[in-house]
Amino acid sequence: MIDYSPMWKYMGSHGISQYYLIKHDIDSKTIFKMKRNENITMITLEKLCRAMNCTPNDIVQFID
């Protein structure tokens, strides 16, 4: 199972808002999908990493 809780923690600790993500070309529908732990594309993952200056490990984890 995909879990995006690391991203929400990272955002909180680095003062990054959802509005900031939207301003950096992350669609609000994508943010909604991530809140429900749904799949996103690798292109979107790359955009997130570039916007937040982080790695994929800071955004997603896989749970058995």
VOMAR-626909 format. One line per 5 residues: their letters; for each residue x, y, z of C-alpha. Coordinates in nm, 3 decimals. Example, Ala and Ser with C-alpha at 12.3 -4.5 7.8 and 13.67 -1.06 7.14 Angstrom:
2
AS	1.230/-0.450/0.780  1.367/-0.106/0.714
END
This chain:
64
MIDYS	0.000/0.000/0.000  0.118/0.351/-0.080  0.137/0.599/0.206  0.208/0.970/0.164  0.230/1.052/0.534
PMWKY	0.605/1.126/0.505  0.519/1.410/0.265  0.271/1.572/0.504  0.527/1.549/0.786  0.798/1.694/0.562
MGSHG	0.572/1.978/0.456  0.486/2.058/0.817  0.846/2.059/0.932  0.959/2.275/0.638  0.669/2.520/0.636
ISQYY	0.539/2.414/0.294  0.169/2.466/0.230  -0.068/2.306/-0.017  -0.100/2.649/-0.177  0.278/2.644/-0.234
LIKHD	0.243/2.312/-0.419  -0.040/2.445/-0.634  0.176/2.747/-0.723  0.447/2.499/-0.832  0.222/2.321/-1.085
IDSKT	0.087/2.047/-0.859  -0.281/2.010/-0.939  -0.530/2.030/-0.652  -0.681/1.700/-0.773  -0.340/1.539/-0.726
IFKMK	-0.319/1.669/-0.371  -0.667/1.529/-0.307  -0.558/1.189/-0.444  -0.252/1.191/-0.222  -0.463/1.261/0.084
RNENI	-0.648/0.937/0.003  -0.319/0.749/-0.063  -0.400/0.694/-0.430  -0.144/0.650/-0.709  0.031/0.941/-0.876
TMITL	0.261/0.940/-1.178  0.638/0.942/-1.163  0.631/1.278/-1.341  0.422/1.418/-1.058  0.656/1.265/-0.802
EKLCR	0.947/1.437/-0.976  0.759/1.771/-0.974  0.694/1.732/-0.602  1.058/1.653/-0.529  1.176/1.954/-0.727
AMNCT	0.919/2.189/-0.573  0.999/2.081/-0.215  1.372/2.017/-0.269  1.349/1.663/-0.135  1.378/1.297/-0.240
PNDIV	1.102/1.042/-0.310  1.172/0.889/0.033  1.056/1.218/0.186  0.724/1.186/0.002  0.612/0.825/-0.011
QFID	0.654/0.497/0.173  0.521/0.152/0.101  0.335/-0.040/0.369  0.267/-0.415/0.356
END
